[in-house]
Amino acid sequence: MTDQAGSIRNKFRSHVVIELALIAALALYMVFAQEKPVGEDLIFTVAGAGLMALVTYWTLNTLRDGLEVIALRAKSARH
């Protein structure tokens, strides 16, 4: 049980680090995109849309992992 708990916590921590890196990349994209009208450079626009989709997916995945950690703590607090 402890090995599984450590595994879940480590997975959550690594997902949070990746989440922060993705948010930083999105912020950097937004800084570069500030001067460009939407659709002017199609590749740049598609890359931004893809990055936003990836950040959204990863955020939901990280939230799920966070809920697993909370459930694990609640389960261990009962026993």
C-alpha positions in Angstrom: 0.0 0.0 0.0 2.8 2.5 0.9 4.6 1.7 -2.4 1.4 2.5 -4.3 0.9 5.7 -2.3 4.5 6.8 -3.1 4.0 6.0 -6.7 0.8 8.1 -7.0 2.4 11.0 -5.2 5.5 10.9 -7.4 3.4 10.7 -10.5 1.4 13.8 -9.3 4.5 15.7 -8.6 6.0 15.0 -12.0 2.7 16.0 -13.6 2.7 19.3 -11.7 6.2 20.1 -12.9 5.2 19.3 -16.5 2.1 21.4 -16.0 4.1 24.4 -14.9 6.4 24.0 -17.9 3.5 23.9 -20.3 1.9 27.0 -18.7 5.2 28.8 -19.1 5.4 27.8 -22.7 1.9 29.0 -23.3 2.7 32.3 -21.6 5.7 32.7 -23.8 3.6 31.9 -26.9 1.1 34.6 -25.8 3.9 37.1 -25.5 5.1 36.3 -29.0 1.5 36.3 -30.3 0.7 39.7 -28.9 1.9 41.5 -32.1 0.3 39.1 -34.6 -3.3 39.1 -35.8 -5.1 35.8 -35.5 -4.7 33.8 -38.7 -2.0 35.9 -40.2 0.6 33.1 -39.9 -1.4 29.9 -40.1 1.4 27.7 -38.8 1.9 30.0 -35.7 -1.9 30.0 -35.1 -2.2 26.2 -35.4 0.8 25.7 -33.1 -0.9 28.0 -30.5 -4.2 26.2 -30.8 -2.4 22.8 -30.3 -0.4 24.2 -27.3 -3.7 25.4 -25.7 -5.3 22.0 -26.3 -2.3 20.2 -24.8 -2.3 22.5 -21.7 -6.0 21.9 -21.3 -5.6 18.1 -21.5 -2.6 18.1 -19.2 -4.4 20.3 -16.6 -7.4 17.9 -16.5 -5.0 14.9 -16.2 -3.1 16.6 -13.4 -6.4 17.4 -11.6 -7.3 13.7 -11.8 -4.0 12.8 -10.3 -4.6 15.3 -7.5 -7.9 13.8 -6.8 -6.3 10.4 -6.5 -3.8 11.8 -4.0 -6.7 13.3 -2.0 -8.7 10.0 -2.1 -5.6 8.1 -1.0 -5.1 10.4 2.0 -8.8 10.2 2.9 -8.6 6.4 2.7 -5.5 6.2 4.9 -6.9 8.7 7.4 -9.9 6.3 8.0 -7.7 3.3 8.7 
